[in-house]
Amino acid sequence: MVAITVPTSLHKMGKLCYFFFPLMISYLLFLQMETAHGSTDLIDENDDVKGSIGAIVDYSSRIGKEEKVAMEMAIENFNSHYTDLHIDLLINSSQGEPVQAALAVKLLDQGEASCNTSAHTATATITTPGADFFLNIVASYTARELVYSHGVKAILGPQSWEEASLVAEVGSQSHTPILSLAYSTPLWATQRWPFLIQASSDQSAQMKAIAAVIESQDWHRVIAIYEDIPSAATGAVLRLSEALKDVGIEIGHLLPLPPSASCSSLTEELKSLKEGQCRVFVVHTSLQLGVRLFETARKMEMMGEGYVWIITDTIGNLVHSIKASTISSSMEGIVGVKSYLNETKPEFKEFYRRFRRKFSSEHPDEDKNEPGIYAANAYDAAWAAALALKGGNMRGGQELLDKISNTKFEGLLGKIQFHDKKLAPANTFQIINLVGRSDRELGLWSETATDSGFSANLAQLMWPGGPRKTPRGWTPLTDEKSLKIGVPGLSNFNQLVEVVAQDGNNISFKGFSIEVFKAVEKRLPYALRYEFHCFNGTYDNLVRQVYLKKFDAVVGDVAIVAKRFEHAEFTQPYAEPGLVMITPAVRSKRSNKAWLFMKPFTKAMWALTTFVTVYNGFVVWLIERNHCSELRGSVLNQIGTLLWLAFATLFSLHGEKLHSNLSRIAMVVWLFVALVITQSYTANLTSMLTVDRLEPTVTDIETLKSSNSMIGYCRGSFVAAYLKDVLHFDEKNIKNYSSPEGYAQALINGDIAAAFLEAPVAKLLLAKYCKRFIKAGPTFQVGGLGFVFPRGSLLVHDISQALLRVSESGELKELENSMLSSEKCLDVEDDETSSLSPSSFWVLFIISGGTSTFALLAYILHHKLIKLHDPTSEPKTIWRFYTAITKFWLQRTRKFSQRFSDVELSRSSPNSGT
């Protein structure tokens, strides 16, 4: 949660009102006498006037200048289009020359002149703390003057909501429709003031566009800088916070700036931001304040590489009016949003051409004369009011309000139609990037577009300082300052965290948690300097030290629990989460024996035994089928005979029935292997039928609670509170132990019936006491082990991301296996009987398969290469076959040896030439 600061200007409001009340009365009397002079501008007055429309704009601002020109153009076009009707436009300035001068004379010593006017050479800003308050009163009086002195039927403007709310009150009292041009109109305003019409589209959806831009760059924290006026504090900032929250982005700090902020105050505020880590700033201020802010930031070297500045439409909609030199020197690289305006329409092109000519003639001091969204909006609002008067309805009031509310036409901004006295909210925005001397469009964002909102991928951005690579969005601590990391010195398992005091004051830190952190640090995209410091205290106090800024982080076997989030934030868990129950193990015979006959062998062993048996049977069948008529016949008969011959060898001897020595060799080896396999199966099955299995003494926590049994936990952990508050154990039945040997001995002696341990600790205990203890019951979900950082730390995201990389690479699993392998089981009992796998018999299978393969190859070569027709001489034939192969091999060996000797002799003989 972030706090919204009350505007500082309100604290002096009482004194200022008391001091300037006589001055205000005098000025209002002066305006009463000058009904048609001063700042009041009449387009025309004659007897043919059928109606008049009033307008309140701020002549001193760029927005007011554009609105005035656009309104005049709208009424001129309307009168020329509808020749039978003449509409008169009266425009009053809410910040006229007399009040500016009067306020400046008395309040100059309390305020401070604008520190820079380079954005608009003709704009004079009175930076007086109470000036806006009095100008709002002037707007209210101006509205009364237009209604009661000039008899206007409707009023356009003003631009700010602070002024519009006062004018709306006048309109409701006089039953005069007020077409507000303020973009920050609250939703409840039209109900509070029934004659208020919101003639400008709600721009609050722009905050979703800004959130989408920030999310697309993978930033997770921003700083919001806003102008300290009620409409910003209670409207725009809250909408920005909600939009960012929806996409998982947090506002780390809110910085309100008074409208009259001086260069010195801006310097102080920016200095505090520069000392922090966050480098993403969202700026929602007026153009004048924004330009001063960016120029001050440039002087403080905060418009360079690594910084990100994002502007809302309050500045983005006026980028076209900013001097090119100001953009190139102080605002280059800024990203922002501005309201979408279709500039390709023929109507807008004509308006654009005429507006530039008229604006330049009236404001030659302005460097740029292009119209923006405010001019187009003012044009459409003036046209809507004039169109409502078209039917000859001069009475105004409720009837005119209804006609305006039902107005429909195609304006410069698109289709103009009111619903509940409001225009449809804007849902499309341009994403812009200030580069060089102007802005360029990066893309469009719309609520009706894809999931991201962008109509297409954003164009390449240019960031402050010139780089095109996306800034990180935050900066780590400087090289001069290392992270001070606390490490628990009272860890119960040295395998997780071990603090070892060495010679002198040197201390070494070891263990699984330390190694994981070091592996994570290597995966960061930047170097992280840190120092470990031992802390001898409870884990809750250790986490609290981060909140008290004694430590910058904590690395160790610290459990992630909700209570600790009050003081710090945690990374992703690096160890298995969960709380498990450990009980003594008892032996129990198997109860389910239906498929026990399959258990002596593994599935792989069954498959390999079947394959080798069938293969050996095939070899014997192939060799013997020419000698035995029983092995011939139909295909089906031969297959059956083959399978019978294969599997029958496991249970009987067939040596006397075989006619070939090759088949006898293969059969003898296989009979030996079959004997070993069958005896091993019998022995393992017998063991499984007689040997007991380990089972827990207690299967669930309800048994523990009903029997009022004692339970234990590891001292210094969060488990005690969990057992009492969540699992509802009686506190007097809970014991704590300071070492794993303590609760292990208590379990053996029967002092406690069960011990509740975190999953990583339970693994270590079971690895050490592999026969005496066993896990029982379900795993209760808790957060696991994580690294601790201060709330709002920008390191949390990077550390969590690096931790995921360590996990996905398999390195985390290797570290865990290394930790568990360091524990040797202290129980000396024989291992449990388990299923036999091929790894126990692979040598026998190779011998048997190799022998049968040799017999098969010999049989094939015998029949293919040596043509002997006397079947009775098979022993002699086979002996001759072996003898021939041996002679051939020896002959080839002699020839090779002779050639090798000749080569050696030729090398050793002297050269014949000189």
Sequence and secondary structure as in RCSB ss.txt:
>XXXX:A:sequence
MVAITVPTSLHKMGKLCYFFFPLMISYLLFLQMETAHGSTDLIDENDDVKGSIGAIVDYSSRIGKEEKVAMEMAI
ENFNSHYTDLHIDLLINSSQGEPVQAALAVKLLDQGEASCNTSAHTATATITTPGADFFLNIVASYTARELVYSH
GVKAILGPQSWEEASLVAEVGSQSHTPILSLAYSTPLWATQRWPFLIQASSDQSAQMKAIAAVIESQDWHRVIAI
YEDIPSAATGAVLRLSEALKDVGIEIGHLLPLPPSASCSSLTEELKSLKEGQCRVFVVHTSLQLGVRLFETARKM
EMMGEGYVWIITDTIGNLVHSIKASTISSSMEGIVGVKSYLNETKPEFKEFYRRFRRKFSSEHPDEDKNEPGIYA
ANAYDAAWAAALALKGGNMRGGQELLDKISNTKFEGLLGKIQFHDKKLAPANTFQIINLVGRSDRELGLWSETAT
DSGFSANLAQLMWPGGPRKTPRGWTPLTDEKSLKIGVPGLSNFNQLVEVVAQDGNNISFKGFSIEVFKAVEKRLP
YALRYEFHCFNGTYDNLVRQVYLKKFDAVVGDVAIVAKRFEHAEFTQPYAEPGLVMITPAVRSKRSNKAWLFMKP
FTKAMWALTTFVTVYNGFVVWLIERNHCSELRGSVLNQIGTLLWLAFATLFSLHGEKLHSNLSRIAMVVWLFVAL
VITQSYTANLTSMLTVDRLEPTVTDIETLKSSNSMIGYCRGSFVAAYLKDVLHFDEKNIKNYSSPEGYAQALING
DIAAAFLEAPVAKLLLAKYCKRFIKAGPTFQVGGLGFVFPRGSLLVHDISQALLRVSESGELKELENSMLSSEKC
LDVEDDETSSLSPSSFWVLFIISGGTSTFALLAYILHHKLIKLHDPTSEPKTIWRFYTAITKFWLQRTRKFSQRF
SDVELSRSSPNSGT
>XXXX:A:secstr
       GGGGGHHHHHHHHHHHHHHHHHHHHH SSSTT EES   TT  EEEEEEE TTSHHHHHHHHHHHHHH
HHHHHH TT  EEEEEEETT HHHHHHHHHHHTTTS   S   S TT      TTHHHHHHHHHHHHHHIIIIIT
  SEEE  SSHHHHHHHHHHHHHHT  EEE  TT  TTHHHHSTTEEE S   TTHHHHHHHHHHHTT  EEEEE
EESSHHIIIIIHHHHHHHHHHTT EEEEEEEE TT  HHHHHHHHHHHHHSSB EEEEE  HHHHHHHHHHHHHT
T SSTT EEEE HHHHTTGGGS HHHIIIIITT EEEEE   TTSHHHHHHHHHHHHHHHHH TT S     HHH
HHHHHHHHHHHHHTTTS  S HHHHHHHHHT EEEETTEEEEBSSSBB    EEEEEEEETTEEEEEEEEETTSS
TT BSS       TTS  S   SB    TTS EEEEEES  S TTT EEEE STT EEEESHHHHHHHHHHHTSS
S   EEEEEE S HHHHHHHHHTTS SEE SS B  GGGGGT EE S SB   EEEEEEEEEE  S  TTGGGTT
B HHHHHHHHHHHHHHHHHHHHHHTTT GGG SSHHHHHHHHHHHHHHTTTS  GGG   HHHHHHHHHHHHHHH
HHHHHHHHHHHHHHHS EEEES  SHHHHHHTT  EEEETTSSHHHHHHHTS   GGGEEEESSHHHHHHHHHHT
S SEEEEEHHHHHHHHHHSTTTEEEEEEEE    B  EE TT THHHHHHHHHHHHHHTTHHHHHHHHHHHT   
   S      B GGGTHHHHHHHHHHHHHHHHHHHHHHHH     GGGHHHHHHHHHHHHHHHHHHHHHHHHHHH
HHHHHHHHS  S  
